[in-house]
Amino acid sequence: MRKRSLTLFSDGNLLRRENTLYFENANDKKPLAVEGIYDIYIYGHVNISSQALHFLAQKGIAVHFFNHYGYYDGSFYPRETLHSGNLVIKQAEHYLDPEKRLKLAKLFVKGSALNMGRNLMRWEVADGFAGELEKLLGELEEAGKITEVMNVEARIREEYYSRWDEHLPEGFRIVKRMRRPPENEMNALISFLNSRLYATIVSELYNTQLTPTVSYLHEPGERRFSLALDLSEVFKPIIADRIATRLVKQGVIKKEHFRSELNGVLLTKEGMRLVLEHYNNELAKSVKHPKLKQNVTKQRLIRLEAYKLIKHLLGVKEYEPLVAWF
């Protein structure tokens, strides 16, 4: 049985009775096939019993929580069963060694930048970007501090967003990237997709030997899985940005799918459902991997990226960020 992600939008209770998990509310009581669940994403107000959490932990199922506005709140991260002491030490070594950390930070930004370039070429709005990108990647190479790397990354994104806007329909322009709260519909859509992508990457990291709180581009924090932020830099352009563009260009997402709240703009519940339907379909799509010579899903590419990072940390093979060929 192929395991799938489960998304809960409705309010209710998640319970365990004997060896079965149930989701129930005033209108329904539904058994859930635990063996077929890869991870769970909760957008509604859901009460989870301690027995249900214990059951999910036994099965190694991560649960991700999102607030009323559709933004990531946190995760129930079951006890890791795959951790390797040697890899934990190597991860820490690469963080503590300024040169090794800087190298990885630059590679995440480079991968992100090249994927932005692929998008602009795909959307036929890449005029002038190649020259600007070459200059900025040169500055990236010369950067001697993480703060300098982050500065270059921000400037690359600014160039990217200004050209991306040329491809977007009137009324769905980014104008300026604003996050909390987003000030227009496109910013709200991008933020929502990025939030879900982050949680997806957290799930993929759980299924590797990597420690998700030790990172290189983003500063490790006590309350976040910062390695997921590092990897998301590579995948945001080719997953979140492409989905957002397609949804507004094809008229799937309209103005009516947004609401004004928090002095900003947010997706409605129906808007969230529509976006996540397309997001899940996108992750399930297969592409022919040029090195493996076989079809892999786009979600699987995230796990493969984590494996490449592991090889780098262990000194097996230098990490090269994924640059989209699809």
N, C-alpha and C positions, 0 to 999 in steps of 0.2 A: 504494500500500500504506500503510495506517494504521500508524504506528509504535507499539509497545507497550513498556512497562517489562518487564524480565526480572528475576525474583527467583531466586537460587540458594541453596537451603537445604543441599544435599548438599556433602560434602567432595569435592575433586577438583582438576583442573588446567584452566586456561583457556589454550588454545594457538592459535597461528595457523599454518596450513599453506597456503602460497601465498595465495590470496585468500579463504580460508574460516576462520572462527573455530570452534573445537571446544571443547566441555566434555566432559572424560572423567574417569572414575574406575574403580574395580576392576570395576564392573558394567556400564558403558556407555560408549559413545563417540558423542557427539551433535553433529552440525553445527548451527551457529546462523546463522540468516539475518540477517546484520548490517544489511542495508538496512531490516529491519523492527524494529530495536531502537532505542528512544528513549533509555533509560538502563538501568543495571544495578544491582541491589541484592544484595549478597553477605552472607549470614548464616552460611554454612558456612566451613570452613577451605579456602580456595581459593588455589592457587599460580597466579600469572599470569606468563606469559613476557614478556620485554621486547618481543618481536615482536608479541604480542597487544596490549600497551599502546600500541605505536606505531600499530597498525592502528585501535584504538579512538580514538586521538587524531586520526588522519586523518579518521575518520567523525564526529568531534565528539560522541562518546558518553561521558557522565560515568559514573563507577563509584563507588558508595557502599558503604562497609564498615561492618558492624555487629558488635559483639563477641558473645561467647558468651551474654550475657544479653539480646541483642536491642536494645542501645542503639547509637546512632550513634557511630562511631569517627572517620571522616574520609572524604574523597572524592579520587578521581583526577579532577582538573578539567582537561580538555584546554585547550590554549592558546586564549584567546579570539580569535575571528575577527570579532566584531561591534562591538568597542569603538570608541567615539567619543571623541576627545580633548576635544572641547567638553563632552560630558556628564560625563566624569571630573572636569573642572574645576568644573562646576556642582554635582556631588555633593559635592566637597570644600568648596566655598563654603558650601553649606547646612549642612554639619557645623561648619565653623569660625565661622559667624555664629550666636551664641547664640540670637538671636530666631528665625531661620529654622529652626534645629534644634529648638527648643522647640515651634514650631508643628507640625512634622511628628510629633514624639514624641506630642504631645497627640492628634493625629488618629488615630494607630495605636491609642492607648488608648481613644479614644471609639468607634472602629469596633468594637473588641473588646467593649466594654461594651454597646453597642446589640445586638450579635449574641447576647451572653449573655441580654439581656432577651428577645430573640425566642425563644430556646430555652425560657426559663421560661414564657413565654406558651403556647408550643406544648405544653409538658408540664403546663400548668395548675397551676403552683406559683409564680405570679408575685406573689402577694399581698404587698403592702408593698414590693416591689422598685422599682416605678416612683418612689415618693417618695424612697426611699433613693438611687436612682441619680441623680435630679435634683439632690439635695444634693451627691453626690460629683462629678458632672460640673461643678457650680458651683465646687467646690474645684479641680478639674482646670484649669478656665479661669483661675483665679487663681494657679496654681502658677508660680513664677518660676525653678525649677531642675529639671533632669532627675530628681534624687533625689526631689523632691516629687511629680513626675509618677508615678514608680515606686511611691511610697508610696500614692498614690490608687489606682493600678491594683491593688495588692495588696489594698486594702480592698474594692474592687469585687468581686474574685475571692472574697474571704472571704464576702461576702453571697451571691454566686452559688452557691458550693459548698454552703452551708448549706441553700439552697432546692432545689438539684438533688438533694440527698440524700433529700428528701421524695418524689421521684419514683422512686427506685431501690429494687429489692427488698431485703428483709432479707438480710444476708450480702454485699451488694455496695454498701455505703455507703462514701463517701469518708472521712467522719468529719473528717479533717484531711489536707490535701494534703501528702503526703510523697513525695520524689522518689528520692533515692539513699541507701539502697535504699528502695523502696516498702514500706510496712508492712502493706498489705492488697491484696486482689485488684483492687479498682477503681483504686487508685493505680497498680498495676502496669500495668493495661490502658491507662489514660490516658497514662502515661509512654511506653509502647511506641508508641502511635499518634502522640503528639506528635513522637517521634523520627523516625518514618517521614515524617510531614508535613514536618518540617524538611528532610529530604533531598530530598523532592519539590520543595520551593520552591527549593532550591539548583539543581536541574536546570532549573527554569523560568527562574531568573535567568541561567543560562549562555546561554540562548537569547534574551537581550535584550542591550542595550548597557550595562546597569547593572554597576557594579563591586560585587560582593557583600560586600566587606569594609568598605565605608563605610556606616555606619548612623546612626540618629538617636535612637531610644529606647534601644537597647542600645549600650553602649560598644564601639566597634570593637576587635577583638582580633587578635593575630597568628595565632592558630590556629583561627579560626572565621569562618564566613560570616555576620557579624552582621546584615546586611540581611535575611537569611532569617528571623532571629529577629524582626525588626520586623514583617515581613509575616505571620509565623505568628500573631501576636497577633490579627489580623483573622480568620484562617481556623480556628484551633483550635476555637472554639465551634461553628462550623457544619459542620465536617468531623469532627475527632477526637471531640469530645464527643457529637455525635449518633450516630456509629457505636458508640461505647462504650455509650451508653444502649440503643440498639437491640439490641446483642448480648446484654446481660445481661437485658433485659426479655423478649426472645423466647426466652431459654434456649439460645441458640446457644453462648455461652461459659458453662461451668460451673466449679465448684470444681476439678474434675479436670483442668482445663486450666492449672492453676498448680502451682508447686513452691516449696518453701521453700529459700532459698539466700541467702548474703551477709547473714545476719541480717535477711532480708526476704522478700518474695514476688515471684516472677517467672513469666512465662508459660512453659509447656513448648513444645517444638518444634511439637507438634501444635496447641497454642493459638496460636502465632505464625502458622502456616499458615492457620488458620481466620480469624484477625483480618485478615491481609493479603488473603485472598480477598475478604472483604467490603469492605475498604478500596479495593482496585483496582476493584471493581464500582461503588463509590460515586463514585469520581473519573471513571469512564466515563459516568455518568449525565448526561443533557442536561437543561438548564433553558432556558426561553424568556427571553432577555435583554430587559429592558424598553426599553433604549435602542437596542440593535443590531437589535431586532425579529427575532431569529433564535435558533435553538437552539445553545447552546454547552455543552460538557462542564464539569463542576465543576473539572476540572484546568485547563481553559482559562481559567477565571475568575482563577486565580492569575497567569497570564501577563498577562491584561488589567489586573490590579491593578498589575503592574509597569509596564505602559505608561502608566497613569494617573499613576504616580509620576514617570515620565520627563517627561511633559507639565508637571507641576508644577515640576520642577527647571529646565526650559528656559523657564519663564514663559509657557507656552502656555495652561494651564488649571489652576486651583487643584485640588489633590488632595482628593477626597472618598472616604473609606474605604467599601468595600463593606459594605452592611447587607443581610442576607439578605431576599429577598422570597419565597423558596421554603421 
